[in-house]
Each structure stands twice: as C-alpha cells, then as structure tokens.
C-alpha cells in the first residue's frame, strides 16, 4: 500500500565533555508527521555504523525509537540540546516484506521552525530502504541488495550516511 508522507525532521545536538572519548555530540532526531499532526512526535537515536565487512551491501547501525508528546523539542532544549538543522521529507512510503521504502524529496525550510515554507533541495528524489531487525540478521542485507538491483538503472542505491544531510 502506497502512503503519502510529509515529515518534518529536527536534528538536535548536545555537546558535552562527558559524551564520548572524543567529545562527539549526542545527536537525536525529532520527527513530526505533518500530514497527521494528531500522531505523536517520534524521537530517534541512530548509533555509529558497525565496523564490519567492507563488501556488505548495507550499513548497519543501532537504533532507538520512541514516540513522544508534542513538546519534545522544548524538552530537549531544556536538557541542553540545540537545533543543528531541519528538513522536510515530502513523498511516498511503502513496504515490501520487512523493508520500508521511502521515495521523497528533501526540502529545506525557508524559515526556521516553519515547515509550511519549504523548497526542494534538488529535483532528485531520495530513495531510502530500511529494515529494523535484531542483531545477526545478515540475510536481510542480501534481500535489500536484491531489491535495489530491481530498481536499476533508474535508481542507484548506495550506502548513505544521514549525517551528510546537514551539509545540504
């Protein structure tokens, strides 16, 4: 089933000398479904990529997801988090087995904290393939690679680090 989506993401950072041996900031993503404002906000922590087989077709990260109330951004600000960047994903989502496929345009906000004033970053679409699974599910990487092969030559799927979006 194809679902239309429009999601506002706010990337929040907390800098502290106590976070990590290198002083790496703690990064959380607060996300709101603009097309369903009655739904709870979603807070996500995404860990560092696992170091493993360089030939693996996918990137593996730990992930913690929590549904929250609509004042999560104010709460994070009170804890010392600061807005790093924000964007809106506008497009479609569907499921293929355990995989979630998102096809969306990445849009920048023309005014901070105003997801109604957006413009696409480019004419291209971002295609994201993701699966939430327990540790040790190596067969999923093969499933994802097989699905990505079906999209060629229209779509070139590659491992993508979401942190690259902050430089858009």
Short mmCIF file of the C-alpha atoms (twelve columns), coordinates in Angstrom:
data_MODEL
# 
_entry.id   MODEL 
# 
loop_
_atom_site.group_PDB 
_atom_site.id 
_atom_site.type_symbol 
_atom_site.label_atom_id 
_atom_site.label_alt_id 
_atom_site.label_comp_id 
_atom_site.label_asym_id 
_atom_site.label_seq_id 
_atom_site.Cartn_x 
_atom_site.Cartn_y 
_atom_site.Cartn_z 
_atom_site.pdbx_PDB_model_num 
ATOM 1   C CA . UNK A 1   0.000  0.000   0.000   1 
ATOM 2   C CA . UNK A 2   1.471  3.337   -1.105  1 
ATOM 3   C CA . UNK A 3   1.229  6.057   1.553   1 
ATOM 4   C CA . UNK A 4   1.801  9.754   1.021   1 
ATOM 5   C CA . UNK A 5   4.164  11.233  3.623   1 
ATOM 6   C CA . UNK A 6   5.304  14.664  4.708   1 
ATOM 7   C CA . UNK A 7   7.630  14.621  7.708   1 
ATOM 8   C CA . UNK A 8   9.422  17.464  9.457   1 
ATOM 9   C CA . UNK A 9   12.755 16.405  10.983  1 
ATOM 10  C CA . UNK A 10  14.676 18.468  13.516  1 
ATOM 11  C CA . UNK A 11  18.210 17.306  14.248  1 
ATOM 12  C CA . UNK A 12  19.182 18.193  17.799  1 
ATOM 13  C CA . UNK A 13  22.747 18.094  19.192  1 
ATOM 14  C CA . UNK A 14  24.033 18.107  22.730  1 
ATOM 15  C CA . UNK A 15  27.694 18.951  23.235  1 
ATOM 16  C CA . UNK A 16  29.362 17.842  26.433  1 
ATOM 17  C CA . UNK A 17  32.823 16.834  27.514  1 
ATOM 18  C CA . UNK A 18  31.143 13.792  29.059  1 
ATOM 19  C CA . UNK A 19  29.761 12.445  25.766  1 
ATOM 20  C CA . UNK A 20  32.234 10.047  24.215  1 
ATOM 21  C CA . UNK A 21  36.011 9.977   24.437  1 
ATOM 22  C CA . UNK A 22  36.392 12.474  21.574  1 
ATOM 23  C CA . UNK A 23  33.712 14.887  22.729  1 
ATOM 24  C CA . UNK A 24  31.423 13.747  19.921  1 
ATOM 25  C CA . UNK A 25  27.985 15.357  20.328  1 
ATOM 26  C CA . UNK A 26  24.916 13.304  21.143  1 
ATOM 27  C CA . UNK A 27  22.533 13.602  18.177  1 
ATOM 28  C CA . UNK A 28  18.777 12.967  18.312  1 
ATOM 29  C CA . UNK A 29  16.230 13.340  15.518  1 
ATOM 30  C CA . UNK A 30  12.773 14.649  16.435  1 
ATOM 31  C CA . UNK A 31  10.282 13.971  13.653  1 
ATOM 32  C CA . UNK A 32  6.664  15.022  13.196  1 
ATOM 33  C CA . UNK A 33  4.256  13.730  10.561  1 
ATOM 34  C CA . UNK A 34  2.896  16.952  9.039   1 
ATOM 35  C CA . UNK A 35  0.170  15.061  7.207   1 
ATOM 36  C CA . UNK A 36  -1.031 13.536  10.523  1 
ATOM 37  C CA . UNK A 37  -0.470 16.207  13.217  1 
ATOM 38  C CA . UNK A 38  -2.557 14.223  15.722  1 
ATOM 39  C CA . UNK A 39  0.097  11.474  15.738  1 
ATOM 40  C CA . UNK A 40  2.817  11.562  18.410  1 
ATOM 41  C CA . UNK A 41  6.217  13.019  17.641  1 
ATOM 42  C CA . UNK A 42  8.942  10.466  17.040  1 
ATOM 43  C CA . UNK A 43  12.378 10.667  18.671  1 
ATOM 44  C CA . UNK A 44  15.232 8.601   17.219  1 
ATOM 45  C CA . UNK A 45  18.812 7.928   18.218  1 
ATOM 46  C CA . UNK A 46  20.953 6.403   15.466  1 
ATOM 47  C CA . UNK A 47  24.267 4.888   16.517  1 
ATOM 48  C CA . UNK A 48  27.545 4.814   14.660  1 
ATOM 49  C CA . UNK A 49  27.869 2.444   11.689  1 
ATOM 50  C CA . UNK A 50  29.065 -1.023  12.638  1 
ATOM 51  C CA . UNK A 51  32.563 -1.808  11.536  1 
ATOM 52  C CA . UNK A 52  32.386 -5.000  9.563   1 
ATOM 53  C CA . UNK A 53  32.708 -6.454  6.137   1 
ATOM 54  C CA . UNK A 54  33.500 -3.658  3.653   1 
ATOM 55  C CA . UNK A 55  31.806 -5.706  0.911   1 
ATOM 56  C CA . UNK A 56  28.500 -5.813  2.811   1 
ATOM 57  C CA . UNK A 57  25.814 -4.191  0.684   1 
ATOM 58  C CA . UNK A 58  24.190 -2.369  3.590   1 
ATOM 59  C CA . UNK A 59  25.094 -0.165  6.526   1 
ATOM 60  C CA . UNK A 60  24.175 -1.499  9.972   1 
ATOM 61  C CA . UNK A 61  23.501 0.815   12.932  1 
ATOM 62  C CA . UNK A 62  21.887 0.507   16.310  1 
ATOM 63  C CA . UNK A 63  18.673 2.494   16.529  1 
ATOM 64  C CA . UNK A 64  16.413 3.534   19.414  1 
ATOM 65  C CA . UNK A 65  12.930 4.857   18.569  1 
ATOM 66  C CA . UNK A 66  10.478 6.437   20.998  1 
ATOM 67  C CA . UNK A 67  7.077  8.054   20.468  1 
ATOM 68  C CA . UNK A 68  6.778  11.298  22.430  1 
ATOM 69  C CA . UNK A 69  4.437  14.161  23.196  1 
ATOM 70  C CA . UNK A 70  4.345  17.272  21.019  1 
ATOM 71  C CA . UNK A 71  6.561  19.292  23.397  1 
ATOM 72  C CA . UNK A 72  9.641  17.086  22.851  1 
ATOM 73  C CA . UNK A 73  11.635 19.891  21.187  1 
ATOM 74  C CA . UNK A 74  11.091 22.215  24.164  1 
ATOM 75  C CA . UNK A 75  12.051 19.354  26.494  1 
ATOM 76  C CA . UNK A 76  15.273 18.686  24.547  1 
ATOM 77  C CA . UNK A 77  16.107 22.419  24.622  1 
ATOM 78  C CA . UNK A 78  15.674 22.409  28.416  1 
ATOM 79  C CA . UNK A 79  18.104 19.480  28.611  1 
ATOM 80  C CA . UNK A 80  20.689 21.489  26.669  1 
ATOM 81  C CA . UNK A 81  20.137 20.178  23.137  1 
ATOM 82  C CA . UNK A 82  20.309 22.729  20.321  1 
ATOM 83  C CA . UNK A 83  18.821 22.631  16.839  1 
ATOM 84  C CA . UNK A 84  21.547 21.762  14.330  1 
ATOM 85  C CA . UNK A 85  19.451 21.617  11.154  1 
ATOM 86  C CA . UNK A 86  15.988 20.693  9.961   1 
ATOM 87  C CA . UNK A 87  14.359 19.487  6.773   1 
ATOM 88  C CA . UNK A 88  11.084 18.142  5.412   1 
ATOM 89  C CA . UNK A 89  10.710 14.861  3.535   1 
ATOM 90  C CA . UNK A 90  7.805  15.004  1.103   1 
ATOM 91  C CA . UNK A 91  6.925  11.913  -0.902  1 
ATOM 92  C CA . UNK A 92  5.741  8.341   -0.556  1 
ATOM 93  C CA . UNK A 93  6.380  5.263   1.574   1 
ATOM 94  C CA . UNK A 94  5.534  1.609   1.036   1 
ATOM 95  C CA . UNK A 95  6.545  -1.746  2.481   1 
ATOM 96  C CA . UNK A 96  7.992  -4.727  0.667   1 
ATOM 97  C CA . UNK A 97  8.089  -7.552  3.167   1 
ATOM 98  C CA . UNK A 98  10.127 -6.350  6.130   1 
ATOM 99  C CA . UNK A 99  11.642 -3.470  4.174   1 
ATOM 100 C CA . UNK A 100 10.347 0.086   4.366   1 
ATOM 101 C CA . UNK A 101 10.903 2.030   1.145   1 
ATOM 102 C CA . UNK A 102 10.696 5.829   1.166   1 
ATOM 103 C CA . UNK A 103 10.760 7.845   -2.064  1 
ATOM 104 C CA . UNK A 104 10.789 11.542  -1.206  1 
ATOM 105 C CA . UNK A 105 12.150 14.959  -1.999  1 
ATOM 106 C CA . UNK A 106 14.342 16.545  0.641   1 
ATOM 107 C CA . UNK A 107 13.143 20.114  1.238   1 
ATOM 108 C CA . UNK A 108 14.833 22.943  3.099   1 
ATOM 109 C CA . UNK A 109 12.837 25.270  5.297   1 
ATOM 110 C CA . UNK A 110 12.784 28.881  4.130   1 
ATOM 111 C CA . UNK A 111 12.007 29.985  7.707   1 
ATOM 112 C CA . UNK A 112 13.330 28.144  10.739  1 
ATOM 113 C CA . UNK A 113 10.674 26.074  12.548  1 
ATOM 114 C CA . UNK A 114 8.117  26.762  9.789   1 
ATOM 115 C CA . UNK A 115 7.551  23.518  7.844   1 
ATOM 116 C CA . UNK A 116 4.907  25.249  5.700   1 
ATOM 117 C CA . UNK A 117 7.573  27.310  3.920   1 
ATOM 118 C CA . UNK A 118 9.708  24.760  2.074   1 
ATOM 119 C CA . UNK A 119 11.524 24.349  -1.213  1 
ATOM 120 C CA . UNK A 120 13.097 21.201  -2.675  1 
ATOM 121 C CA . UNK A 121 16.873 20.963  -2.324  1 
ATOM 122 C CA . UNK A 122 17.056 19.470  -5.835  1 
ATOM 123 C CA . UNK A 123 14.859 17.890  -8.488  1 
ATOM 124 C CA . UNK A 124 16.074 14.433  -7.433  1 
ATOM 125 C CA . UNK A 125 14.273 12.038  -5.125  1 
ATOM 126 C CA . UNK A 126 15.870 10.362  -2.132  1 
ATOM 127 C CA . UNK A 127 15.124 6.622   -2.126  1 
ATOM 128 C CA . UNK A 128 15.687 5.078   1.294   1 
ATOM 129 C CA . UNK A 129 15.483 1.375   2.032   1 
ATOM 130 C CA . UNK A 130 15.445 0.479   5.725   1 
ATOM 131 C CA . UNK A 131 14.755 -2.509  7.940   1 
ATOM 132 C CA . UNK A 132 14.545 -2.727  11.703  1 
ATOM 133 C CA . UNK A 133 15.784 -6.154  12.777  1 
ATOM 134 C CA . UNK A 134 17.558 -7.862  15.652  1 
ATOM 135 C CA . UNK A 135 21.323 -8.261  15.576  1 
ATOM 136 C CA . UNK A 136 22.708 -11.018 13.386  1 
ATOM 137 C CA . UNK A 137 20.174 -10.860 10.544  1 
ATOM 138 C CA . UNK A 138 22.793 -10.920 7.770   1 
ATOM 139 C CA . UNK A 139 20.314 -12.351 5.216   1 
ATOM 140 C CA . UNK A 140 18.474 -9.014  5.235   1 
ATOM 141 C CA . UNK A 141 21.429 -7.358  3.521   1 
ATOM 142 C CA . UNK A 142 21.045 -9.802  0.635   1 
ATOM 143 C CA . UNK A 143 17.283 -9.093  0.430   1 
ATOM 144 C CA . UNK A 144 17.945 -5.363  0.293   1 
ATOM 145 C CA . UNK A 145 20.623 -5.749  -2.367  1 
ATOM 146 C CA . UNK A 146 18.291 -7.911  -4.491  1 
ATOM 147 C CA . UNK A 147 15.556 -5.269  -4.236  1 
ATOM 148 C CA . UNK A 148 17.965 -2.484  -5.176  1 
ATOM 149 C CA . UNK A 149 19.057 -4.443  -8.255  1 
ATOM 150 C CA . UNK A 150 15.429 -4.376  -9.471  1 
ATOM 151 C CA . UNK A 151 15.477 -0.567  -9.469  1 
ATOM 152 C CA . UNK A 152 18.481 -0.215  -11.767 1 
ATOM 153 C CA . UNK A 153 19.139 1.749   -13.958 1 
ATOM 154 C CA . UNK A 154 16.506 4.269   -12.788 1 
ATOM 155 C CA . UNK A 155 17.774 4.346   -9.222  1 
ATOM 156 C CA . UNK A 156 21.298 3.858   -7.966  1 
ATOM 157 C CA . UNK A 157 21.046 2.705   -4.364  1 
ATOM 158 C CA . UNK A 158 24.134 3.161   -2.229  1 
ATOM 159 C CA . UNK A 159 25.018 3.201   1.434   1 
ATOM 160 C CA . UNK A 160 24.259 6.709   2.703   1 
ATOM 161 C CA . UNK A 161 25.198 8.354   5.953   1 
ATOM 162 C CA . UNK A 162 22.243 10.516  7.070   1 
ATOM 163 C CA . UNK A 163 24.684 12.969  8.662   1 
ATOM 164 C CA . UNK A 164 25.549 14.162  5.127   1 
ATOM 165 C CA . UNK A 165 22.132 15.896  5.012   1 
ATOM 166 C CA . UNK A 166 23.379 18.601  7.396   1 
ATOM 167 C CA . UNK A 167 25.583 19.977  4.613   1 
ATOM 168 C CA . UNK A 168 22.730 20.314  2.095   1 
# 
